């Protein structure tokens, strides 16, 4: 009788082991950032940042002071005010379309990306992204994820995220943006 139960018990234990292994979270899930979702025109709070996105635009050419940004694709321009809540923060932004993440451009000198912001203060300016010319035809263009974070590594950190439908945005020939400025 004991031998008759040994084989089904062993098979059952193997099935349980496979079930446990397949439901164990992977490193990417364990270290994923804590996301706070928001919308354009509303104040959004995360653990380290507060932000308000004022507008989102697509353009062929961007002007910022004396700099004229041309690209073989199109620009995504996100105007925002961002502040630090607990510690000084180094602002980083990215936009994900489908499975591809695009970091904010470092080409313009006076954009908001890469700026440091101190606790209790905020800065206003633009995040600029160079996107491929066919971005509006790609899967995920209707649910792009714009994220702002307080450093280079978002793992186990809080991030602010807005979902954007890029296909509904007006594509303008030329957009002039103001240099980033410290708010009082």
Backbone as numpy.savetxt, mean C-alpha at the origin, in Angstrom:
# Nx Ny Nz CAx CAy CAz Cx Cy Cz
-7.73 -58.76 17.33 -8.54 -57.57 17.33 -7.68 -56.32 17.33
-6.57 -56.36 18.09 -5.70 -55.19 18.16 -5.06 -54.88 16.81
-4.68 -55.93 16.06 -4.08 -55.71 14.75 -5.09 -55.13 13.77
-6.32 -55.52 13.89 -7.36 -55.01 12.98 -7.58 -53.52 13.19
-7.40 -53.00 14.38 -7.56 -51.58 14.68 -6.29 -50.77 14.39
-5.15 -51.41 14.35 -3.88 -50.70 14.16 -3.81 -49.99 12.81
-4.21 -50.66 11.75 -4.11 -50.05 10.41 -5.07 -48.86 10.26
-6.36 -48.97 10.61 -7.23 -47.78 10.51 -6.77 -46.64 11.43
-6.25 -46.99 12.60 -5.76 -45.95 13.51 -4.55 -45.24 12.92
-3.65 -45.98 12.29 -2.47 -45.37 11.66 -2.88 -44.48 10.50
-3.82 -44.94 9.68 -4.31 -44.13 8.57 -4.97 -42.86 9.10
-5.75 -42.99 10.17 -6.39 -41.83 10.77 -5.38 -40.82 11.29
-4.31 -41.28 11.92 -3.26 -40.37 12.41 -2.54 -39.66 11.26
-2.31 -40.39 10.17 -1.68 -39.78 9.00 -2.58 -38.70 8.40
-3.87 -38.97 8.30 -4.82 -37.98 7.79 -4.84 -36.75 8.70
-4.85 -36.95 10.02 -4.81 -35.83 10.96 -3.52 -35.02 10.81
-2.39 -35.68 10.60 -1.12 -34.98 10.41 -1.16 -34.11 9.16
-1.69 -34.65 8.05 -1.81 -33.86 6.82 -2.76 -32.68 7.01
-3.85 -32.90 7.73 -4.80 -31.82 7.99 -4.16 -30.72 8.82
-3.39 -31.09 9.84 -2.71 -30.09 10.67 -1.67 -29.32 9.86
-0.93 -30.02 9.01 0.09 -29.36 8.20 -0.52 -28.41 7.18
-1.65 -28.79 6.61 -2.25 -27.95 5.57 -2.97 -26.73 6.14
-3.31 -26.74 7.41 -3.99 -25.59 8.02 -3.05 -24.71 8.84
-1.79 -25.07 8.93 -0.82 -24.26 9.65 -0.49 -23.03 8.81
-0.58 -21.81 9.37 -0.29 -20.61 8.59 1.17 -20.59 8.11
1.37 -20.05 6.92 2.71 -19.88 6.37 3.33 -18.61 6.94
4.63 -18.43 6.76 5.33 -17.25 7.29 4.71 -15.95 6.82
4.31 -15.89 5.54 3.72 -14.65 5.00 2.44 -14.30 5.75
1.65 -15.29 6.13 0.43 -15.03 6.88 0.73 -14.65 8.33
1.71 -15.29 8.92 2.05 -15.03 10.31 2.61 -13.62 10.47
3.41 -13.18 9.50 4.08 -11.87 9.59 3.36 -10.77 8.83
2.14 -11.01 8.38 1.39 -10.02 7.59 1.14 -8.76 8.42
1.11 -7.60 7.76 0.84 -6.36 8.49 -0.62 -6.30 8.96
-0.86 -5.45 9.94 -2.20 -5.19 10.44 -2.75 -4.02 9.63
-3.78 -4.26 8.86 -4.27 -3.27 7.91 -5.47 -2.52 8.48
-5.41 -1.18 8.36 -6.54 -0.31 8.67 -7.04 0.25 7.34
-8.29 -0.05 7.01 -8.86 0.37 5.74 -9.53 1.73 5.87
-9.51 2.49 4.78 -10.15 3.79 4.77 -10.59 4.16 3.37
-11.12 5.37 3.24 -11.59 5.88 1.97 -11.08 7.30 1.75
-11.13 7.74 0.51 -10.70 9.09 0.15 -11.57 10.10 0.89
-10.92 11.11 1.48 -11.63 12.19 2.16 -11.93 11.95 3.62
-11.51 10.81 4.16 -11.76 10.50 5.57 -10.45 10.25 6.31
-10.41 10.67 7.57 -9.24 10.46 8.41 -9.13 8.97 8.74
-7.90 8.42 8.61 -7.65 7.01 8.86 -6.55 6.92 9.91
-6.72 6.08 10.91 -5.75 5.93 11.98 -5.21 4.51 12.01
-3.90 4.39 12.11 -3.27 3.10 12.37 -2.48 3.24 13.66
-1.71 2.24 14.01 -0.94 2.30 15.25 0.07 3.44 15.24
0.72 3.68 14.10 1.79 4.67 14.03 1.47 5.91 13.22
0.43 5.84 12.37 0.15 6.94 11.45 -1.31 7.36 11.49
-1.52 8.59 11.07 -2.84 9.08 10.75 -2.74 9.68 9.36
-3.74 9.43 8.52 -3.66 9.91 7.14 -5.04 10.28 6.63
-5.03 11.23 5.71 -6.23 11.55 4.95 -5.80 11.71 3.50
-6.37 10.88 2.64 -6.11 11.00 1.21 -7.12 11.99 0.65
-6.60 13.05 0.02 -7.46 14.12 -0.48 -7.97 13.84 -1.89
-7.09 13.30 -2.75 -7.50 13.03 -4.12 -6.58 12.00 -4.75
-7.08 11.36 -5.80 -6.32 10.36 -6.55 -6.55 10.64 -8.03
-5.45 10.73 -8.79 -5.53 11.10 -10.20 -4.55 10.27 -11.01
-4.87 10.07 -12.27 -3.95 9.47 -13.24 -3.53 10.55 -14.23
-2.26 10.51 -14.67 -1.77 11.53 -15.60 -0.65 10.97 -16.47
-0.48 11.57 -17.63 0.63 11.22 -18.52 1.91 11.93 -18.10
1.77 13.19 -17.61 2.93 14.00 -17.20 2.60 14.63 -15.85
3.62 14.68 -14.97 3.47 15.32 -13.66 4.51 16.42 -13.54
4.07 17.59 -13.06 4.98 18.71 -12.79 5.02 18.95 -11.28
6.24 19.10 -10.76 6.45 19.37 -9.35 7.63 20.32 -9.27
7.35 21.58 -8.92 8.37 22.64 -8.97 8.95 22.70 -10.39
10.27 22.62 -10.51 10.91 22.67 -11.83 11.01 21.29 -12.47
10.62 20.26 -11.75 10.73 18.89 -12.25 9.51 18.55 -13.10
9.75 17.98 -14.26 8.68 17.50 -15.13 8.87 15.99 -15.28
7.91 15.25 -14.79 8.00 13.79 -14.82 7.27 13.21 -16.02
8.06 12.63 -16.90 7.48 11.89 -18.02 7.77 10.42 -17.78
6.96 9.58 -18.36 7.13 8.15 -18.19 6.59 7.45 -19.43
7.06 6.25 -19.68 6.52 5.48 -20.80 5.14 4.92 -20.46
4.78 4.96 -19.18 3.47 4.50 -18.73 2.59 5.67 -18.36
1.95 5.56 -17.19 1.15 6.65 -16.66 1.47 6.83 -15.18
1.18 7.99 -14.67 1.41 8.31 -13.27 0.12 8.13 -12.48
0.25 7.58 -11.29 -0.81 7.61 -10.29 -0.37 8.63 -9.26
-1.19 9.65 -9.03 -0.88 10.73 -8.09 -1.87 10.67 -6.94
-1.34 10.46 -5.73 -2.18 10.38 -4.53 -1.79 11.55 -3.62
-2.70 12.53 -3.49 -2.48 13.68 -2.60 -2.99 13.33 -1.21
-2.14 13.55 -0.20 -2.50 13.14 1.16 -1.85 14.01 2.21
-2.40 13.95 3.41 -1.79 14.51 4.61 -1.55 13.34 5.55
-0.31 13.22 6.05 0.06 12.08 6.89 0.79 12.59 8.13
0.45 12.03 9.28 1.10 12.39 10.53 1.50 11.16 11.31
2.43 11.34 12.24 2.87 10.26 13.13 2.09 10.36 14.44
1.74 9.21 15.01 0.94 9.21 16.23 1.74 8.88 17.49
2.73 7.99 17.38 3.45 7.57 18.59 4.94 7.84 18.53
5.56 7.62 17.40 7.00 7.83 17.20 7.21 8.50 15.86
8.37 9.07 15.67 8.68 9.60 14.35 8.59 8.47 13.34
8.15 8.79 12.14 7.95 7.77 11.13 8.61 8.18 9.82
9.08 7.19 9.11 9.66 7.34 7.79 8.62 6.83 6.80
7.98 7.70 6.05 6.84 7.33 5.22 7.25 6.56 3.97
6.57 5.45 3.76 6.75 4.64 2.56 5.37 4.28 2.04
5.23 4.28 0.72 3.94 3.94 0.12 4.15 3.01 -1.06
3.11 2.26 -1.34 3.11 1.37 -2.49 1.69 1.15 -2.95
1.56 0.73 -4.19 0.25 0.37 -4.72 0.38 -1.01 -5.35
-0.57 -1.88 -5.02 -0.57 -3.24 -5.55 -1.73 -3.39 -6.51
-1.40 -3.83 -7.72 -2.41 -4.09 -8.74 -2.27 -5.56 -9.13
-3.30 -6.33 -8.84 -3.19 -7.78 -9.04 -2.14 -8.33 -8.11
-1.14 -9.00 -8.66 -0.06 -9.57 -7.86 1.21 -8.72 -7.90
1.16 -7.55 -8.51 2.35 -6.73 -8.67 2.29 -5.49 -7.78
3.37 -5.28 -7.02 3.46 -4.11 -6.15 4.38 -3.08 -6.80
3.92 -1.83 -6.82 4.69 -0.72 -7.37 5.03 0.24 -6.23
6.31 0.45 -5.96 6.68 1.41 -4.90 6.50 2.84 -5.41
6.33 3.76 -4.48 6.25 5.17 -4.86 7.56 5.59 -5.50
7.47 6.45 -6.48 8.65 6.90 -7.21 9.55 7.76 -6.32
10.84 7.57 -6.49 11.81 8.41 -5.77 12.40 9.46 -6.71
11.89 9.55 -7.93 12.42 10.52 -8.89 12.21 11.97 -8.49
11.01 12.38 -8.07 10.85 13.79 -7.68 11.43 14.03 -6.28
12.11 15.16 -6.11 12.74 15.48 -4.83 11.75 15.91 -3.75
10.65 16.51 -4.12 9.77 17.11 -3.12 8.44 16.38 -2.97
8.45 15.08 -3.19 7.22 14.31 -2.93 7.20 13.94 -1.45
6.11 13.35 -1.03 5.94 13.01 0.38 6.60 11.66 0.73
6.81 10.81 -0.27 7.40 9.50 -0.02 8.84 9.63 0.48
9.17 8.87 1.50 10.51 8.90 2.05 10.74 10.00 3.07
9.76 10.84 3.28 9.89 11.93 4.25 9.72 11.41 5.67
10.39 12.05 6.59 10.21 11.74 8.01 9.16 12.69 8.57
8.33 12.16 9.43 7.32 12.98 10.08 7.40 12.71 11.58
7.35 13.78 12.37 7.46 13.66 13.82 6.10 13.53 14.48
6.09 12.97 15.68 4.87 12.77 16.44 4.16 14.10 16.65
2.86 14.10 16.39 2.06 15.29 16.60 2.08 16.27 15.43
2.86 16.00 14.42 2.92 16.87 13.25 2.51 16.07 12.03
2.15 16.77 10.98 1.81 16.08 9.74 2.42 16.83 8.57
2.49 16.14 7.46 2.95 16.75 6.22 1.91 16.47 5.15
1.82 17.39 4.21 0.89 17.26 3.10 1.68 17.27 1.81
1.32 16.40 0.90 2.00 16.33 -0.37 1.46 15.20 -1.21
2.26 14.76 -2.18 1.81 13.73 -3.12 2.73 12.52 -3.11
2.11 11.36 -3.21 2.83 10.13 -3.52 2.66 9.92 -5.02
3.76 9.66 -5.72 3.72 9.49 -7.17 4.16 8.07 -7.53
3.41 7.43 -8.41 3.70 6.06 -8.83 3.76 5.99 -10.34
4.82 5.38 -10.86 4.92 5.13 -12.29 4.34 3.75 -12.57
3.27 3.72 -13.33 2.58 2.48 -13.64 2.69 2.19 -15.13
2.60 0.92 -15.53 2.65 0.58 -16.96 1.48 1.21 -17.72
1.68 1.46 -19.00 0.64 2.12 -19.80 -0.62 1.27 -19.93
-0.50 -0.04 -19.80 -1.67 -0.91 -19.92 -2.28 -1.28 -18.56
-1.97 -0.53 -17.54 -2.40 -0.87 -16.17 -3.92 -0.96 -16.04
-4.64 -0.14 -16.78 -6.10 -0.13 -16.66 -6.74 -1.38 -17.25
-6.00 -2.11 -18.08 -6.50 -3.34 -18.68 -6.08 -4.59 -17.90
-5.27 -4.43 -16.89 -4.76 -5.58 -16.14 -5.75 -6.05 -15.08
-5.70 -7.36 -14.79 -6.53 -7.86 -13.69 -6.10 -7.16 -12.39
-7.06 -6.79 -11.61 -6.77 -6.10 -10.35 -6.85 -4.60 -10.44
-7.01 -4.03 -11.64 -7.08 -2.57 -11.78 -8.33 -1.99 -11.12
-9.36 -2.82 -10.97 -10.58 -2.34 -10.33 -10.52 -2.43 -8.81
-9.47 -3.06 -8.28 -9.35 -3.17 -6.81 -7.89 -3.03 -6.39
-7.22 -1.99 -6.88 -5.83 -1.73 -6.52 -5.77 -1.35 -5.04
-4.69 -1.73 -4.38 -4.52 -1.44 -2.95 -3.39 -0.43 -2.77
-3.73 0.79 -2.33 -2.76 1.82 -2.00 -2.48 1.72 -0.51
-1.19 1.58 -0.13 -0.82 1.45 1.28 0.23 2.49 1.67
0.07 3.00 2.89 1.07 3.88 3.51 1.54 3.15 4.77
2.85 3.13 4.98 3.39 2.49 6.18 4.48 3.38 6.77
4.88 3.04 7.97 5.83 3.87 8.71 7.24 3.30 8.72
7.67 2.76 7.63 9.02 2.23 7.55 9.17 1.31 6.37
10.36 0.75 6.25 10.65 -0.09 5.10 10.06 -1.48 5.18
9.89 -2.02 6.38 9.44 -3.39 6.54 8.05 -3.42 7.18
7.02 -3.78 6.43 5.67 -3.75 6.98 5.29 -4.99 7.81
6.17 -6.00 7.87 5.82 -7.22 8.59 5.52 -6.91 10.05
4.39 -7.44 10.51 3.94 -7.28 11.90 3.81 -5.82 12.32
3.59 -4.95 11.36 3.41 -3.53 11.63 2.02 -3.14 11.14
1.61 -1.94 11.46 0.31 -1.49 10.98 0.49 -0.66 9.71
-0.44 -0.80 8.79 -0.42 -0.04 7.54 -1.82 0.53 7.30
-1.86 1.62 6.55 -3.12 2.22 6.14 -3.35 1.83 4.69
-4.57 1.40 4.37 -4.85 0.95 3.00 -6.15 1.51 2.48
-6.11 1.92 1.22 -7.31 2.34 0.49 -7.42 1.46 -0.74
-8.62 0.99 -1.01 -8.87 0.24 -2.25 -9.29 1.25 -3.31
-8.65 1.16 -4.48 -8.90 2.11 -5.56 -9.33 1.37 -6.82
-10.35 1.88 -7.48 -10.73 1.39 -8.79 -10.07 2.32 -9.80
-8.93 1.91 -10.32 -8.17 2.76 -11.24 -8.95 3.04 -12.52
-9.83 2.13 -12.90 -10.56 2.30 -14.16 -11.58 3.44 -14.10
-11.93 3.90 -12.91 -12.89 5.00 -12.78 -12.21 6.36 -12.67
-10.88 6.38 -12.58 -10.17 7.65 -12.43 -9.99 8.34 -13.77
-10.07 9.66 -13.74 -9.83 10.44 -14.95 -8.34 10.39 -15.29
-8.03 10.13 -16.55 -6.65 10.14 -17.03 -6.41 11.49 -17.68
-5.63 12.32 -17.01 -5.36 13.68 -17.50 -4.03 13.72 -18.23
-3.88 14.68 -19.13 -2.63 14.84 -19.87 -1.50 15.30 -18.95
-1.79 16.31 -18.11 -0.76 16.91 -17.27 -1.36 17.30 -15.93
-0.63 17.00 -14.85 -1.06 17.35 -13.50 0.09 18.10 -12.83
-0.23 19.23 -12.20 0.75 19.97 -11.41 0.47 19.70 -9.94
1.50 19.25 -9.21 1.34 19.00 -7.78 2.25 19.93 -6.99
1.83 20.23 -5.79 2.61 21.12 -4.92 3.69 20.30 -4.20
4.82 20.95 -3.87 5.83 20.25 -3.07 5.26 19.92 -1.70
5.84 18.87 -1.09 5.36 18.52 0.25 5.67 19.66 1.21
4.79 19.80 2.21 4.95 20.88 3.18 4.59 20.38 4.57
5.25 20.93 5.56 4.93 20.61 6.95 3.68 21.40 7.35
2.73 20.72 7.96 1.51 21.38 8.44 1.75 21.85 9.86
1.08 22.89 10.24 1.21 23.43 11.60 0.02 23.08 12.43
